[in-house]
Amino acid sequence: MFASLVFLSTVVTLDSHLPPLLPWQGNSVSLMQEKGPLTTDFELSDGTLSPNYADTMAFVDRLVAANPTQFKVKTIATSSSGRAIKMLVANEQGLFEPTQLVADTKPTIFVQAGIHSGEIDGKDAMFMLLRDIATGKRRDILSKVNILFIPILNVDGHERSSQFNRINQRGPAEMGFRTNGLNLNLNRDYTKLDTPEVQGVMQVINQFKPDLYIDVHVTDGADYQYDVTYGYNPVFSSESPSVSEALDTLFKPVIDAKLEKAGHIPGPLVFVMDKRDFKKGLAGWVATPRYSNGWGDLRSLPSILVENHSLKPYKQRVLGTYVFIDGAIDALAANDKALNAAVKKELDFKPRQLVVERSYAKQPDTLVFKGIAYSRSESALTGQAEAKYLGEAKNYESLPIFWQKDVKKTVHVPRAFYIPPAYSNIIKKLKLHGIDVTPVDNTPTAVMTQASVVDYTFAKAPFEGRFRVDAKFDYAPVQVDVQGWYKVSTAQPYSELATHLLHPEAPDSFFSWGEFNTIFQRTEYMENYALMPYARQMLKEKPALALEFDQKIREDKQFANDPEARLNWLYERTPFYDQAYLKYPILMTFETPEQG
């Protein structure tokens, strides 16, 4: 007991560098159980602790043992360190298999905790809610929905536990690390699918087909009054605007009312443009498909990203998460048909053009915002003015917010993509995404469009274990026999996701993530003694080419004085030159040739 008191005293000292708190005592405190069956470690510590992996999995087993007719645990993946990633399935009638839940008339909610394992609020909140179901306190919940729950997605990062993992977060007393055992951020992996953790999530979504996906996080960034912020891509920048509108009109009012009644302050998912000067406005972020909610938007899977406020105490955040999920369950039960209709509308829509990159608007909108007062003063450490939050409420009636409204890049959506069989890893990942991939058989040689790289830049440092590439392309028709290849038609439900993954100009495409970096290397070269006689004959037989060569020598002095450049120019125009060099190997067909 004495050691525990000393430890908690250390935690208070560790919090002393953080801004002062507004007082809070919400009605949701009544959700905590002091003593009784299945009291959680969070409750036993009065809201300061979260259990380690072993104790977490033991509690999952206790939940199932307490309610085996309605709870079952499944292993969805194994981490790179060999830890099981488990999911609890809850159903009123004891239907636990994917086909059974898909056929069930009740909607299914999928709650994911610990993708960033230091941000573990969702685990302890859901343990309380599931305990209340198991003990009969909340029998109503499973009469409304089915539940899928991953208590810890990033199991390896969870065990890299420390008091010092997040400098801007109040609790739990010890928390896990942001990245997994291979130092990869799971919430940057929703397109490239490098990690077993996110691959497991994809399999869950493909098999169980949840109606609502909730990913629970904790914020970085500024101080403000809101303790539970959440969001999804806004209607004006969403690839599934009907789904975003349904979440706005049918879910948000229910969730907000429940949170407010319980003493919490729900707020928008926003960030700040300048961390040193809050008044410069907010950044209205639009998630790209590498993120859980951006991927969900593209796939027309209703997805909500919860970002509890890191500066609020752990107890307050966890209780707010319980209330949030309870509200989301109510909203889903009442509005599942309307939500499904919005999803169907989006899946039926097949755009011919697709925005793949956005930027912040130059002119802001405004919003009412519940902020925290701050001062600015010159810092001797940084030599510039820095913000200091004062722990006092400050309400902004018209705070600027810059949404990512401006379109930076749009691409034409092909009728189909054609993938050579050598790229079996791409085929596998597409299928994990739920995208339909079909073998090409008995198809005659067809005219298609191929992208050729004309300029490119590799990142100077690796990001998520990869050297990303930014490139510019020319497009040209090619005639190729694609028998034995694989076809991805965009006349399928996930056409927008397929385009983001396979179009080389999309920033989250497999190409941009470096899956095709081998096209940038040459593996065959010429010998001068062989090339020169061949080139003389070639120029003799092609007068136009000879004229072009002479003109380049006259007009480009650097070229004229560089023997290797001259020989390379000639070599590139021979049939011996590597015809796959700088050629994107995935071919496309379009409605009209000009679109390529």
C-alpha positions in Angstrom: 0.0 0.0 0.0 2.8 2.4 0.9 4.6 1.8 -2.4 1.4 2.5 -4.2 1.0 5.9 -2.4 4.6 6.8 -3.3 4.0 5.9 -6.9 0.8 8.0 -7.1 2.7 10.9 -5.5 5.3 10.6 -8.3 2.5 10.8 -10.9 1.2 14.0 -9.4 4.7 15.4 -9.6 4.9 14.3 -13.3 1.7 16.2 -14.0 3.1 19.4 -12.5 4.4 20.6 -15.9 0.9 20.5 -17.4 -1.6 23.4 -17.5 -3.9 23.9 -14.5 -7.3 22.0 -14.7 -10.8 23.3 -14.7 -12.8 21.6 -11.9 -14.9 18.6 -12.9 -17.4 16.3 -11.2 -19.7 14.8 -13.8 -22.7 12.5 -13.2 -20.8 9.8 -15.0 -18.8 9.1 -11.8 -21.9 7.1 -10.7 -21.0 4.5 -13.4 -18.0 3.4 -11.4 -18.3 0.3 -9.2 -16.4 0.4 -5.9 -16.7 -3.3 -5.1 -18.5 -6.2 -6.7 -18.1 -8.8 -9.4 -15.8 -7.8 -12.3 -14.7 -4.5 -10.8 -12.0 -3.2 -13.1 -8.4 -2.2 -12.3 -9.4 1.3 -13.4 -12.1 1.5 -10.8 -10.1 -0.1 -8.0 -7.4 2.6 -8.5 -10.1 5.3 -8.5 -9.5 6.0 -12.2 -5.7 6.2 -12.3 -4.5 2.8 -13.6 -4.9 0.6 -16.6 -4.0 -3.1 -16.5 -1.1 -4.6 -18.5 -1.5 -7.0 -21.3 -1.7 -10.2 -19.2 -4.2 -8.7 -16.7 -6.2 -7.3 -19.6 -6.5 -10.6 -21.3 -7.3 -12.2 -17.9 -10.1 -9.8 -17.5 -11.5 -10.6 -20.9 -11.6 -14.2 -19.9 -13.4 -13.3 -16.7 -16.0 -11.4 -18.7 -16.6 -14.4 -20.9 -16.7 -16.7 -17.9 -19.3 -14.5 -16.3 -21.5 -14.4 -19.4 -20.6 -17.3 -21.7 -24.0 -17.4 -23.4 -23.5 -13.8 -24.8 -19.8 -13.2 -24.8 -17.0 -15.0 -26.8 -13.4 -14.1 -27.4 -11.6 -14.6 -30.7 -8.0 -14.1 -31.7 -7.9 -11.9 -34.8 -4.1 -11.7 -35.4 -0.7 -12.2 -33.8 1.7 -9.3 -33.3 5.3 -9.4 -34.6 6.4 -10.2 -31.0 4.0 -13.2 -30.9 1.2 -11.7 -28.7 -2.4 -12.6 -29.5 -4.6 -9.7 -30.5 -8.0 -10.6 -29.2 -11.6 -9.4 -29.9 -14.6 -9.9 -27.7 -17.9 -10.6 -29.6 -21.2 -9.9 -27.7 -24.6 -11.0 -29.0 -27.9 -11.5 -27.1 -28.7 -14.9 -28.6 -25.1 -16.2 -28.5 -24.5 -15.8 -32.2 -20.8 -15.3 -32.6 -19.8 -16.4 -36.1 -19.5 -13.7 -38.8 -22.2 -15.1 -41.0 -24.6 -15.2 -38.0 -24.0 -11.6 -37.1 -24.3 -10.4 -40.7 -27.6 -12.2 -41.0 -28.8 -10.8 -37.6 -31.4 -8.1 -37.7 -29.7 -6.0 -35.1 -26.8 -3.7 -36.2 -23.2 -4.3 -35.1 -21.0 -1.7 -33.6 -17.2 -2.3 -33.7 -15.2 -0.5 -31.0 -11.4 -0.5 -31.3 -9.1 0.6 -28.4 -5.4 1.0 -28.2 -4.3 1.5 -31.8 -2.0 4.0 -30.1 -1.7 2.0 -26.9 -0.8 5.0 -24.7 -4.2 6.3 -25.7 -6.0 3.4 -23.9 -9.2 5.1 -22.7 -11.4 2.9 -24.8 -10.2 -0.3 -23.1 -11.2 0.6 -19.6 -14.4 2.3 -20.7 -15.6 -0.8 -22.6 -14.6 -3.1 -19.8 -17.0 -1.2 -17.5 -19.8 -1.3 -20.1 -19.3 -5.0 -20.8 -19.2 -5.7 -17.1 -22.5 -3.9 -16.7 -23.9 -6.1 -19.5 -22.5 -9.3 -17.9 -23.9 -8.5 -14.4 -27.3 -7.6 -15.7 -27.1 -3.9 -15.0 -27.4 -3.0 -18.7 -29.4 -5.9 -20.3 -30.8 -3.3 -22.7 -27.6 -2.9 -24.7 -27.5 -6.3 -26.4 -31.2 -6.1 -27.1 -30.3 -3.1 -29.4 -26.9 -4.0 -31.0 -24.2 -6.6 -31.4 -20.7 -5.6 -30.2 -17.2 -6.3 -31.5 -14.5 -5.0 -29.2 -10.7 -5.0 -29.5 -9.4 -4.0 -26.1 -5.8 -3.5 -27.3 -4.9 -3.4 -31.0 -1.3 -2.4 -30.5 -0.4 -5.1 -28.0 3.4 -4.8 -28.4 3.4 -1.0 -27.9 1.1 -1.6 -24.9 3.8 -3.5 -23.1 6.4 -0.8 -23.8 4.8 0.8 -20.8 6.2 3.9 -18.9 5.2 6.9 -16.9 7.0 9.0 -19.6 5.5 7.9 -22.9 3.3 11.0 -23.4 4.5 14.3 -22.1 1.1 16.1 -22.7 -1.2 13.4 -21.3 -2.7 13.1 -17.8 -2.8 9.4 -17.1 -3.1 6.5 -16.8 -0.2 6.3 -14.3 1.7 4.1 -16.8 0.8 4.0 -20.4 1.9 2.2 -23.5 3.9 3.5 -26.5 2.5 5.0 -29.7 4.0 2.5 -32.2 4.1 -1.3 -32.4 7.0 -3.7 -31.9 8.5 -2.7 -35.3 8.1 1.1 -34.5 5.2 1.4 -37.1 2.3 3.6 -36.4 -0.8 1.4 -36.9 -2.9 4.5 -37.7 -0.8 5.2 -40.8 -1.2 1.6 -42.1 -4.8 1.5 -43.5 -3.7 1.6 -47.1 -0.3 -0.1 -47.3 -1.3 -2.9 -44.8 2.2 -3.7 -43.6 1.2 -4.7 -40.0 -0.5 -7.9 -38.8 -2.5 -5.7 -36.4 -4.3 -3.7 -39.2 -4.5 -6.7 -41.4 -6.5 -8.3 -38.6 -8.8 -5.3 -38.4 -9.4 -5.6 -42.2 -10.4 -9.3 -41.8 -12.8 -8.4 -39.0 -14.5 -5.7 -41.1 -14.7 -7.9 -44.2 -16.1 -10.9 -42.3 -18.4 -9.2 -39.7 -19.5 -6.2 -41.8 -20.1 -3.8 -38.9 -22.5 -1.0 -39.3 -20.5 1.5 -37.2 -16.7 1.6 -36.6 -15.4 3.6 -33.6 -11.6 4.1 -33.1 -10.8 5.6 -29.7 -7.7 7.9 -29.3 -6.5 10.7 -27.1 -5.5 14.1 -28.6 -2.3 16.0 -29.1 -2.3 19.8 -29.4 -3.9 22.7 -27.6 -5.9 23.1 -24.4 -9.7 23.7 -24.4 -12.8 22.9 -22.4 -14.0 19.9 -24.3 -13.1 16.6 -22.8 -14.5 14.3 -25.5 -13.9 15.4 -29.1 -14.8 13.3 -32.1 -15.3 13.5 -35.8 -15.5 12.1 -39.3 -14.7 13.7 -42.6 -17.1 16.6 -43.1 -19.8 16.5 -45.7 -18.2 19.0 -48.0 -14.9 17.0 -48.2 -16.2 13.5 -47.6 -16.0 10.7 -50.2 -19.2 9.4 -48.6 -21.1 12.6 -47.9 -24.5 10.9 -47.3 -22.8 8.9 -44.5 -21.3 12.0 -43.0 -24.6 13.7 -43.2 -26.3 10.8 -41.4 -23.7 10.9 -38.7 -24.2 14.7 -38.4 -28.0 14.7 -38.2 -28.8 11.3 -36.6 -25.9 10.4 -34.4 -24.2 13.6 -33.2 -27.3 15.1 -31.4 -27.9 11.8 -29.5 -24.3 11.4 -28.5 -23.8 15.1 -27.5 -27.0 15.1 -25.4 -26.0 12.0 -23.6 -22.5 13.4 -22.9 -23.8 16.7 -21.7 -26.4 15.1 -19.4 -23.5 13.1 -17.8 -21.4 16.2 -17.2 -19.1 16.0 -20.2 -18.4 18.6 -22.8 -18.4 17.1 -26.4 -16.6 19.0 -29.0 -15.4 19.0 -32.7 -12.4 17.1 -33.8 -10.1 20.0 -34.8 -6.4 21.0 -34.4 -4.7 24.4 -34.2 -3.0 26.2 -37.0 -0.3 27.7 -34.7 0.3 26.0 -31.3 1.9 29.2 -30.1 -1.0 31.4 -30.8 -4.5 29.8 -30.5 -6.3 32.9 -31.8 -4.8 32.3 -35.3 -7.5 29.7 -35.7 -8.2 26.0 -36.0 -7.2 23.4 -38.6 -10.2 21.5 -39.9 -8.5 18.2 -40.7 -9.7 15.8 -43.5 -8.5 12.3 -42.9 -6.7 10.6 -45.8 -7.1 6.9 -46.3 -3.9 5.9 -44.4 -6.0 6.7 -41.2 -8.8 4.6 -39.9 -11.6 7.2 -40.4 -10.2 8.3 -43.7 -10.2 4.7 -44.9 -13.7 4.2 -43.5 -14.9 7.3 -45.4 -13.5 5.9 -48.7 -15.0 2.5 -48.1 -18.4 4.0 -47.1 -18.1 2.4 -43.7 -19.5 4.8 -41.0 -16.4 5.6 -38.9 -16.0 7.9 -36.0 -12.6 8.9 -34.6 -12.8 9.7 -30.9 -10.1 12.0 -29.6 -10.4 12.5 -25.8 -8.6 15.6 -24.6 -5.2 14.6 -23.3 -5.0 17.2 -20.6 -8.1 16.0 -18.9 -7.6 13.4 -16.1 -7.8 9.8 -17.1 -10.8 9.1 -14.9 -12.8 11.9 -16.7 -11.7 10.7 -20.1 -12.6 7.0 -19.5 -16.0 7.9 -18.1 -16.7 10.2 -21.0 -15.8 7.3 -23.4 -18.3 5.0 -21.7 -21.0 7.7 -22.1 -20.0 8.3 -25.7 -20.2 4.6 -26.7 -23.5 4.3 -24.9 -24.8 7.2 -26.9 -23.5 5.8 -30.2 -25.3 2.5 -29.4 -28.5 4.4 -28.8 -28.1 6.3 -32.1 -27.2 3.2 -34.1 -30.2 1.2 -32.7 -32.6 4.0 -33.6 -31.1 4.9 -37.0 -29.5 1.8 -38.5 -31.9 1.6 -41.4 -31.3 5.3 -42.4 -27.5 4.8 -41.9 -27.6 1.7 -44.1 -29.5 3.6 -46.8 -26.8 6.3 -46.8 -24.1 3.6 -47.1 -25.9 1.9 -50.0 -26.3 5.3 -51.8 -22.6 5.9 -51.6 -21.6 2.3 -52.6 -23.9 2.7 -55.7 -22.3 6.0 -56.7 -19.4 5.5 -59.2 -17.6 8.8 -59.8 -15.6 9.3 -63.0 -13.3 11.8 -61.3 -11.9 11.6 -57.8 -10.2 14.1 -55.5 -7.1 12.5 -54.2 -5.5 15.4 -52.4 -6.7 18.5 -50.6 -5.2 21.6 -49.0 -6.4 24.1 -46.4 -8.6 26.9 -47.6 -7.0 30.3 -47.8 -10.1 32.0 -46.3 -11.4 30.6 -43.0 -14.9 29.8 -41.8 -15.8 30.6 -38.2 -17.3 28.7 -35.3 -18.2 29.1 -31.6 -15.5 27.4 -29.6 -15.0 26.7 -25.9 -11.4 27.4 -25.3 -9.0 28.0 -22.4 -7.5 31.4 -21.7 -3.8 31.7 -22.4 -1.0 34.2 -22.2 2.0 34.7 -24.5 5.5 35.7 -23.5 9.0 35.5 -24.7 10.7 32.3 -23.8 14.4 32.2 -22.9 14.5 28.6 -24.0 13.2 29.1 -27.6 13.8 32.8 -28.1 10.3 33.4 -29.3 6.8 34.0 -27.9 5.3 30.8 -26.4 1.7 30.1 -25.2 0.9 29.4 -21.5 -2.6 28.0 -20.8 -4.1 29.5 -17.6 -6.8 27.0 -16.6 -9.6 29.4 -17.1 -12.5 29.0 -19.5 -12.6 31.4 -22.5 -15.4 31.2 -25.0 -14.8 32.3 -28.6 -17.9 33.5 -30.5 -16.2 33.6 -33.9 -12.9 31.6 -34.0 -11.4 31.1 -37.5 -11.3 27.6 -38.8 -9.5 26.6 -41.9 -11.0 23.5 -43.5 -9.2 21.4 -46.1 -11.7 22.5 -48.7 -9.4 23.4 -51.6 -8.9 20.7 -54.2 -5.2 20.1 -54.9 -5.3 17.1 -57.2 -8.1 15.3 -59.1 -7.7 12.1 -61.2 -9.8 10.4 -63.7 -11.2 7.1 -62.5 -10.3 4.3 -64.9 -12.8 1.7 -66.0 -10.4 -0.9 -64.7 -6.9 -1.5 -63.5 -4.8 -4.5 -64.8 -2.2 -6.0 -62.5 0.7 -8.3 -63.7 0.7 -11.6 -61.9 4.2 -10.9 -60.5 2.7 -8.4 -58.1 0.9 -11.1 -55.9 1.5 -9.0 -52.8 -0.6 -6.2 -54.3 -3.4 -8.7 -55.1 -3.3 -10.0 -51.6 -3.6 -6.5 -50.1 -6.4 -5.5 -52.4 -8.4 -8.6 -51.3 -7.7 -7.6 -47.6 -9.2 -4.3 -48.4 -12.4 -6.1 -49.5 -11.8 -5.1 -53.2 -12.9 -7.6 -55.9 -10.0 -8.8 -57.9 -10.6 -11.2 -60.8 -8.2 -13.2 -63.0 -8.2 -12.2 -66.7 -8.8 -15.2 -69.0 -9.2 -15.5 -72.7 -9.0 -11.8 -73.3 -7.4 -10.7 -76.6 -4.6 -8.2 -76.7 -6.1 -4.8 -75.7 -5.1 -1.2 -76.0 -4.6 0.2 -72.5 -3.0 3.2 -70.9 0.3 3.1 -69.2 1.9 5.8 -66.9 5.5 6.6 -67.4 7.5 8.5 -64.7 9.0 11.7 -66.2 10.2 13.2 -62.9 10.5 11.8 -59.4 11.7 12.6 -55.9 12.3 10.1 -53.1 11.8 11.1 -49.5 15.0 12.0 -47.7 14.2 9.9 -44.7 12.0 6.8 -44.2 8.4 7.2 -43.1 6.7 4.3 -41.5 9.6 2.1 -42.6 9.3 3.1 -46.3 10.9 5.6 -48.6 7.9 7.3 -50.2 8.1 8.7 -53.7 6.5 11.7 -55.4 6.4 11.5 -59.2 5.0 13.2 -62.3 3.7 11.1 -65.2 3.1 10.9 -68.9 0.4 8.6 -70.2 0.4 6.7 -73.4 -1.5 3.9 -75.1 0.0 0.5 -75.1 -1.1 -2.8 -76.6 -0.6 -5.7 -74.2 -1.7 -9.3 -73.9 -3.1 -9.4 -70.4 -4.1 -13.0 -70.2 -3.1 -14.3 -66.8 -3.2 -10.9 -65.3 -5.7 -9.6 -62.7 -8.4 -7.1 -63.2 -9.8 -4.6 -60.7 -13.0 -3.1 -62.1 -14.2 0.2 -60.8 -17.8 -0.9 -61.4 -17.7 -2.4 -57.9 -18.8 -1.0 -54.5 -15.3 0.0 -53.4 -14.2 1.8 -56.6 -13.0 4.9 -54.9 -10.8 3.0 -52.5 -9.4 0.9 -55.4 -8.6 4.1 -57.3 -6.8 5.7 -54.3 -4.7 2.5 -53.9 -3.9 1.9 -57.6 -3.8 5.2 -59.3 -0.1 6.3 -59.2 -0.9 10.0 -58.6 -2.9 9.3 -55.4 -0.7 10.3 -52.3 -1.8 7.1 -50.4 -1.4 4.7 -53.4 0.7 1.7 -53.3 3.0 3.5 -55.7 3.5 6.5 -53.4 4.2 4.2 -50.5 7.1 2.6 -52.5 5.6 -0.7 -53.5 7.0 -0.2 -57.1 10.4 1.3 -56.3 12.1 -1.4 -58.4 10.9 0.4 -61.6 13.5 3.1 -60.7 16.5 0.8 -61.1 18.1 -0.2 -64.4 19.6 -3.6 -64.6 20.9 -3.9 -68.1 23.5 -1.5 -69.7 25.2 -1.0 -73.0 28.8 -1.4 -74.1 30.1 1.4 -76.3 31.7 -0.9 -78.8 28.4 -2.6 -79.4 26.2 0.5 -79.3 28.1 2.8 -81.6 27.9 0.7 -84.8 24.2 -0.1 -84.0 23.5 3.6 -83.4 25.2 4.7 -86.7 23.0 2.2 -88.6 19.9 3.3 -86.7 20.5 7.0 -87.5 21.1 6.2 -91.1 17.8 4.3 -91.4 15.8 7.0 -89.4 16.6 10.4 -90.8 14.2 12.1 -88.5 15.9 10.6 -85.5 19.3 11.7 -86.8 18.0 15.3 -87.3 16.7 15.3 -83.7 20.1 14.1 -82.4 22.0 16.7 -84.4 19.6 19.5 -83.2 20.0 18.4 -79.5 23.8 18.6 -79.9 23.6 22.1 -81.4 21.1 23.5 -78.8 22.2 21.8 -75.6 25.9 22.5 -74.9 25.9 20.4 -71.7 24.6 17.5 -73.7 27.0 18.1 -76.5 30.0 18.0 -74.1 28.8 14.9 -72.2 29.8 11.7 -74.1 27.8 9.5 -71.7 24.7 11.6 -72.1 24.9 11.3 -75.9 25.4 7.5 -75.8 22.5 7.2 -73.2 20.2 9.2 -75.5 21.0 6.9 -78.4 20.7 3.8 -76.2 17.2 4.8 -75.0 16.0 4.8 -78.6 17.2 1.3 -79.4 15.0 -1.8 -78.9 17.7 -3.0 -76.5 16.8 -0.4 -73.9 14.8 -1.7 -70.8 11.2 -1.1 -71.8 10.0 -1.4 -68.2 12.3 1.2 -66.8 10.2 4.0 -65.2 7.0 2.4 -66.4 4.2 1.9 -63.9 3.4 -1.8 -64.4 -0.3 -1.5 -63.5 -2.2 -0.6 -66.7 -5.5 1.2 -67.0 -8.5 1.5 -69.3 -10.6 4.7 -69.5 -13.9 5.7 -71.0 -12.0 7.9 -73.4 -8.2 7.7 -74.3 -7.7 11.4 -73.5 -8.4 10.7 -69.8 -5.2 8.8 -69.4 
